[in-house]
Amino acid sequence: MSLNEPATQAAPQTAVRDPLPRFACFVTGTDTEIGKTLVSTAILHQLAQLGVRACGMKPVAAGAELIDGVWHNEDVDAIIAASSLHLPRHLITPYLLQRPMAPHIAAELEGVVIDPVTILAAAAEVQAAADALVVEGVGGFRVPLTGAFDTADLAKELNLPVVLVVGLRLGCLSHALLTYEAITARGLTVAGWVANQVDPAMPCTDENIEALLERLPAPLLGHIPRLSEPSAAAAARHLQLGALPGWPAR
């Protein structure tokens, strides 16, 4: 081309796709064995179905079995299986304790010091690599992790919207309301709650859910019935998660 020829028109720019919204939540429950892992994996399953690079964490887990030279925890394995982004296990669970008991007791017996800084650093690394992060607590909301630090403190440090899993059984009303108060007292937001049918023979289930709807100022994200074969996919069919802040649109 000579200097006197008109410049060639620039090729039209390709539209840049908006990045996926970043989603994160902290899943807690009204007690232990209440369905936190089931709900966490169901959330991860829905995120994966939407094409989101989602990763779950269970920063502290107690109770492990040695399989082929690797320590495994059932909840941690479920979270890893439901995640669409797979990262090293030491980031998913910085503290995997062997004994199935209160974490601070298991840690003391095993000579382990649970350091919140290690957990927060791992969470930051996971969140930087993923488009979505689901962090599952351990036990109820105020399980001790050290002499001066518990899961409520961890949730506060992470500062994520909280999903509260309410195990439907006798006593769930008081447990749910007390847990809600404990969460909000730390300045955290309960982004939604899930009713999980722990006791299939519980009488007046609908009336109990209605009582919580009247008293918990957060959206009900779903009611998971007692599943004959619990799985992330089966539980996910009973959840409507669009009310959660940052939830990706279809």
C-alpha positions as a Markdown table, in Angstrom:
| # | Residue | x | y | z |
|---|---|---|---|---|
| 1 | Met | 0.0 | 0.0 | 0.0 |
| 2 | Ser | 1.3 | 3.5 | -1.0 |
| 3 | Leu | 1.3 | 6.3 | 1.5 |
| 4 | Asn | -1.4 | 8.0 | -0.5 |
| 5 | Glu | -3.9 | 5.1 | -0.4 |
| 6 | Pro | -6.6 | 5.3 | 2.2 |
| 7 | Ala | -6.0 | 3.2 | 5.3 |
| 8 | Thr | -7.9 | -0.1 | 5.4 |
| 9 | Gln | -10.9 | -0.1 | 7.7 |
| 10 | Ala | -10.3 | -1.8 | 11.0 |
| 11 | Ala | -12.0 | -5.1 | 11.4 |
| 12 | Pro | -15.1 | -4.9 | 13.6 |
| 13 | Gln | -14.3 | -5.8 | 17.2 |
| 14 | Thr | -15.6 | -9.0 | 18.6 |
| 15 | Ala | -18.0 | -8.4 | 21.4 |
| 16 | Val | -16.5 | -9.3 | 24.8 |
| 17 | Arg | -18.7 | -11.5 | 26.9 |
| 18 | Asp | -19.5 | -10.2 | 30.3 |
| 19 | Pro | -17.7 | -12.3 | 32.9 |
| 20 | Leu | -19.8 | -14.7 | 35.0 |
| 21 | Pro | -21.0 | -13.2 | 38.2 |
| 22 | Arg | -19.0 | -14.3 | 41.2 |
| 23 | Phe | -21.1 | -16.3 | 43.7 |
| 24 | Ala | -20.1 | -17.4 | 47.2 |
| 25 | Cys | -21.9 | -18.6 | 50.3 |
| 26 | Phe | -21.3 | -20.1 | 53.7 |
| 27 | Val | -23.5 | -23.1 | 54.5 |
| 28 | Thr | -24.3 | -23.7 | 58.2 |
| 29 | Gly | -27.0 | -25.7 | 60.0 |
| 30 | Thr | -29.1 | -25.9 | 63.1 |
| 31 | Asp | -27.0 | -28.9 | 64.3 |
| 32 | Thr | -24.7 | -31.6 | 63.2 |
| 33 | Glu | -26.0 | -34.3 | 60.8 |
| 34 | Ile | -28.6 | -31.9 | 59.6 |
| 35 | Gly | -28.0 | -31.9 | 55.9 |
| 36 | Lys | -25.3 | -29.2 | 55.3 |
| 37 | Thr | -23.3 | -31.4 | 53.0 |
| 38 | Leu | -26.4 | -32.5 | 51.1 |
| 39 | Val | -27.4 | -28.8 | 50.6 |
| 40 | Ser | -23.8 | -27.7 | 49.8 |
| 41 | Thr | -23.5 | -30.4 | 47.1 |
| 42 | Ala | -26.9 | -29.5 | 45.7 |
| 43 | Ile | -25.8 | -25.9 | 45.3 |
| 44 | Leu | -22.6 | -27.0 | 43.6 |
| 45 | His | -24.6 | -29.3 | 41.3 |
| 46 | Gln | -26.9 | -26.5 | 40.2 |
| 47 | Leu | -23.9 | -24.2 | 39.6 |
| 48 | Ala | -22.2 | -26.9 | 37.5 |
| 49 | Gln | -25.4 | -27.4 | 35.5 |
| 50 | Leu | -25.3 | -23.7 | 34.7 |
| 51 | Gly | -21.7 | -24.0 | 33.4 |
| 52 | Val | -20.1 | -22.2 | 36.3 |
| 53 | Arg | -16.7 | -23.2 | 37.5 |
| 54 | Ala | -17.7 | -23.9 | 41.1 |
| 55 | Cys | -15.6 | -25.3 | 43.9 |
| 56 | Gly | -16.7 | -26.3 | 47.4 |
| 57 | Met | -14.7 | -26.2 | 50.6 |
| 58 | Lys | -15.1 | -27.8 | 54.0 |
| 59 | Pro | -12.2 | -26.1 | 55.8 |
| 60 | Val | -12.4 | -28.3 | 58.9 |
| 61 | Ala | -13.6 | -31.9 | 58.9 |
| 62 | Ala | -13.4 | -34.5 | 61.6 |
| 63 | Gly | -13.6 | -38.2 | 61.0 |
| 64 | Ala | -11.4 | -39.8 | 58.3 |
| 65 | Glu | -10.6 | -43.2 | 56.8 |
| 66 | Leu | -7.3 | -44.1 | 55.2 |
| 67 | Ile | -7.9 | -45.4 | 51.7 |
| 68 | Asp | -4.9 | -46.3 | 49.4 |
| 69 | Gly | -2.7 | -44.1 | 51.5 |
| 70 | Val | -5.0 | -41.0 | 51.4 |
| 71 | Trp | -7.2 | -39.8 | 54.2 |
| 72 | His | -10.8 | -39.5 | 53.1 |
| 73 | Asn | -13.8 | -37.9 | 54.8 |
| 74 | Glu | -17.3 | -38.7 | 53.4 |
| 75 | Asp | -18.5 | -35.1 | 53.4 |
| 76 | Val | -15.3 | -33.8 | 51.8 |
| 77 | Asp | -15.4 | -36.5 | 49.1 |
| 78 | Ala | -19.0 | -35.5 | 48.3 |
| 79 | Ile | -18.1 | -31.8 | 48.0 |
| 80 | Ile | -15.2 | -32.6 | 45.7 |
| 81 | Ala | -17.4 | -34.9 | 43.5 |
| 82 | Ala | -20.0 | -32.1 | 43.2 |
| 83 | Ser | -17.6 | -29.4 | 42.3 |
| 84 | Ser | -17.0 | -28.6 | 38.7 |
| 85 | Leu | -13.6 | -27.1 | 39.4 |
| 86 | His | -11.1 | -29.5 | 41.1 |
| 87 | Leu | -8.3 | -28.0 | 43.2 |
| 88 | Pro | -5.9 | -29.7 | 45.6 |
| 89 | Arg | -7.4 | -31.3 | 48.7 |
| 90 | His | -5.3 | -29.2 | 51.1 |
| 91 | Leu | -7.1 | -26.2 | 49.8 |
| 92 | Ile | -10.6 | -27.8 | 50.0 |
| 93 | Thr | -10.0 | -29.0 | 53.5 |
| 94 | Pro | -6.9 | -27.4 | 55.2 |
| 95 | Tyr | -7.7 | -29.4 | 58.4 |
| 96 | Leu | -8.8 | -33.0 | 58.0 |
| 97 | Leu | -8.8 | -34.7 | 61.4 |
| 98 | Gln | -8.9 | -38.4 | 61.9 |
| 99 | Arg | -11.2 | -38.7 | 64.9 |
| 100 | Pro | -15.0 | -38.2 | 64.5 |
| 101 | Met | -15.5 | -35.8 | 67.4 |
| 102 | Ala | -15.6 | -32.0 | 68.2 |
| 103 | Pro | -12.8 | -30.5 | 66.0 |
| 104 | His | -10.9 | -28.7 | 68.8 |
| 105 | Ile | -10.8 | -31.9 | 70.9 |
| 106 | Ala | -9.7 | -34.1 | 67.9 |
| 107 | Ala | -7.1 | -31.5 | 67.0 |
| 108 | Glu | -5.7 | -31.5 | 70.5 |
| 109 | Leu | -5.5 | -35.3 | 70.6 |
| 110 | Glu | -3.8 | -35.4 | 67.2 |
| 111 | Gly | -1.3 | -32.6 | 67.9 |
| 112 | Val | -2.8 | -30.2 | 65.4 |
| 113 | Val | -3.3 | -26.5 | 65.8 |
| 114 | Ile | -6.1 | -25.1 | 63.7 |
| 115 | Asp | -4.9 | -21.7 | 62.4 |
| 116 | Pro | -7.7 | -19.4 | 61.0 |
| 117 | Val | -5.1 | -17.7 | 58.8 |
| 118 | Thr | -4.4 | -20.9 | 57.0 |
| 119 | Ile | -8.1 | -21.4 | 56.3 |
| 120 | Leu | -8.6 | -17.8 | 55.1 |
| 121 | Ala | -5.6 | -18.1 | 52.8 |
| 122 | Ala | -6.9 | -21.3 | 51.3 |
| 123 | Ala | -10.4 | -19.7 | 50.8 |
| 124 | Ala | -8.8 | -16.7 | 49.1 |
| 125 | Glu | -6.9 | -19.0 | 46.8 |
| 126 | Val | -10.0 | -21.1 | 45.9 |
| 127 | Gln | -12.1 | -18.0 | 45.3 |
| 128 | Ala | -9.4 | -16.5 | 43.0 |
| 129 | Ala | -9.5 | -19.7 | 40.9 |
| 130 | Ala | -13.2 | -20.3 | 40.8 |
| 131 | Asp | -16.3 | -18.4 | 39.6 |
| 132 | Ala | -18.3 | -19.7 | 42.6 |
| 133 | Leu | -17.3 | -20.8 | 46.1 |
| 134 | Val | -19.5 | -22.8 | 48.5 |
| 135 | Val | -18.0 | -23.1 | 52.0 |
| 136 | Glu | -19.5 | -25.7 | 54.4 |
| 137 | Gly | -19.1 | -25.2 | 58.1 |
| 138 | Val | -18.7 | -28.0 | 60.6 |
| 139 | Gly | -21.4 | -29.1 | 63.0 |
| 140 | Gly | -23.7 | -26.2 | 64.0 |
| 141 | Phe | -22.9 | -22.5 | 63.8 |
| 142 | Arg | -20.9 | -22.2 | 67.0 |
| 143 | Val | -18.7 | -25.3 | 67.1 |
| 144 | Pro | -15.3 | -24.5 | 68.7 |
| 145 | Leu | -12.2 | -24.8 | 66.5 |
| 146 | Thr | -9.7 | -23.6 | 69.0 |
| 147 | Gly | -9.9 | -22.3 | 72.5 |
| 148 | Ala | -10.8 | -18.8 | 71.3 |
| 149 | Phe | -12.1 | -19.3 | 67.7 |
| 150 | Asp | -15.2 | -21.1 | 66.5 |
| 151 | Thr | -17.2 | -21.6 | 63.3 |
| 152 | Ala | -19.1 | -18.4 | 63.9 |
| 153 | Asp | -15.8 | -16.5 | 64.0 |
| 154 | Leu | -14.8 | -18.3 | 60.7 |
| 155 | Ala | -18.0 | -17.3 | 59.0 |
| 156 | Lys | -17.5 | -13.7 | 60.2 |
| 157 | Glu | -13.9 | -13.6 | 58.8 |
| 158 | Leu | -15.0 | -15.1 | 55.5 |
| 159 | Asn | -17.9 | -12.5 | 55.4 |
| 160 | Leu | -20.0 | -14.5 | 53.0 |
| 161 | Pro | -23.8 | -14.6 | 52.7 |
| 162 | Val | -25.1 | -17.5 | 54.8 |
| 163 | Val | -27.4 | -20.3 | 53.8 |
| 164 | Leu | -29.0 | -21.9 | 56.9 |
| 165 | Val | -30.0 | -25.5 | 56.7 |
| 166 | Val | -32.9 | -26.3 | 59.1 |
| 167 | Gly | -33.2 | -30.0 | 59.9 |
| 168 | Leu | -36.9 | -30.7 | 60.2 |
| 169 | Arg | -37.4 | -32.6 | 63.5 |
| 170 | Leu | -38.7 | -31.9 | 66.9 |
| 171 | Gly | -37.1 | -28.8 | 68.3 |
| 172 | Cys | -36.2 | -27.3 | 64.9 |
| 173 | Leu | -38.2 | -24.1 | 65.5 |
| 174 | Ser | -36.1 | -23.0 | 68.5 |
| 175 | His | -32.8 | -24.2 | 66.9 |
| 176 | Ala | -33.5 | -22.3 | 63.7 |
| 177 | Leu | -34.5 | -19.1 | 65.4 |
| 178 | Leu | -31.5 | -19.2 | 67.8 |
| 179 | Thr | -29.1 | -19.9 | 64.9 |
| 180 | Tyr | -30.6 | -17.1 | 62.9 |
| 181 | Glu | -30.0 | -14.7 | 65.8 |
| 182 | Ala | -26.4 | -15.9 | 66.3 |
| 183 | Ile | -25.7 | -15.3 | 62.6 |
| 184 | Thr | -27.2 | -11.8 | 62.4 |
| 185 | Ala | -25.6 | -10.8 | 65.7 |
| 186 | Arg | -22.3 | -11.1 | 63.9 |
| 187 | Gly | -23.3 | -8.7 | 61.2 |
| 188 | Leu | -23.8 | -11.5 | 58.6 |
| 189 | Thr | -26.7 | -11.9 | 56.2 |
| 190 | Val | -28.8 | -15.0 | 56.1 |
| 191 | Ala | -29.4 | -15.1 | 52.3 |
| 192 | Gly | -31.8 | -17.9 | 52.6 |
| 193 | Trp | -32.7 | -21.1 | 54.4 |
| 194 | Val | -33.5 | -24.7 | 53.4 |
| 195 | Ala | -35.8 | -27.0 | 55.1 |
| 196 | Asn | -34.4 | -30.5 | 55.1 |
| 197 | Gln | -36.6 | -33.4 | 56.2 |
| 198 | Val | -34.3 | -35.1 | 58.8 |
| 199 | Asp | -37.2 | -37.0 | 60.6 |
| 200 | Pro | -39.6 | -38.5 | 58.0 |
| 201 | Ala | -42.1 | -39.2 | 60.8 |
| 202 | Met | -42.1 | -35.6 | 62.1 |
| 203 | Pro | -45.8 | -34.6 | 62.6 |
| 204 | Cys | -47.1 | -31.2 | 61.3 |
| 205 | Thr | -44.2 | -30.6 | 58.9 |
| 206 | Asp | -46.1 | -28.0 | 56.9 |
| 207 | Glu | -47.1 | -26.2 | 60.0 |
| 208 | Asn | -43.5 | -26.0 | 61.2 |
| 209 | Ile | -42.3 | -24.7 | 57.9 |
| 210 | Glu | -45.1 | -22.1 | 58.0 |
| 211 | Ala | -44.1 | -21.1 | 61.5 |
| 212 | Leu | -40.5 | -20.5 | 60.3 |
| 213 | Leu | -41.8 | -18.6 | 57.2 |
| 214 | Glu | -43.5 | -16.2 | 59.6 |
| 215 | Arg | -40.4 | -15.7 | 61.8 |
| 216 | Leu | -37.3 | -16.0 | 59.6 |
| 217 | Pro | -36.9 | -12.8 | 57.5 |
| 218 | Ala | -35.1 | -14.7 | 54.7 |
| 219 | Pro | -36.3 | -16.5 | 51.7 |
| 220 | Leu | -37.1 | -20.2 | 51.8 |
| 221 | Leu | -34.9 | -21.8 | 49.1 |
| 222 | Gly | -36.6 | -25.2 | 49.2 |
| 223 | His | -37.9 | -28.1 | 51.1 |
| 224 | Ile | -35.9 | -31.3 | 50.6 |
| 225 | Pro | -38.0 | -34.4 | 51.5 |
| 226 | Arg | -36.5 | -37.5 | 53.0 |
| 227 | Leu | -34.7 | -39.0 | 50.0 |
| 228 | Ser | -34.5 | -42.7 | 49.6 |
| 229 | Glu | -31.2 | -42.3 | 47.8 |
| 230 | Pro | -29.7 | -38.9 | 48.8 |
| 231 | Ser | -27.5 | -37.3 | 46.2 |
| 232 | Ala | -26.6 | -33.8 | 45.1 |
| 233 | Ala | -28.7 | -34.1 | 41.9 |
| 234 | Ala | -31.7 | -35.4 | 43.8 |
| 235 | Ala | -31.6 | -32.7 | 46.4 |
| 236 | Ala | -31.0 | -30.0 | 43.8 |
| 237 | Arg | -34.3 | -30.7 | 42.2 |
| 238 | His | -36.0 | -29.3 | 45.4 |
| 239 | Leu | -34.1 | -26.1 | 45.6 |
| 240 | Gln | -34.8 | -22.7 | 44.0 |
| 241 | Leu | -31.7 | -20.6 | 44.5 |
| 242 | Gly | -32.3 | -17.6 | 42.3 |
| 243 | Ala | -32.9 | -15.4 | 45.4 |
| 244 | Leu | -29.3 | -15.8 | 46.5 |
| 245 | Pro | -27.1 | -12.8 | 45.9 |
| 246 | Gly | -24.8 | -13.2 | 42.9 |
| 247 | Trp | -26.6 | -16.3 | 41.7 |
| 248 | Pro | -25.9 | -16.7 | 37.9 |
| 249 | Ala | -28.8 | -16.3 | 35.6 |
| 250 | Arg | -29.6 | -19.0 | 33.1 |
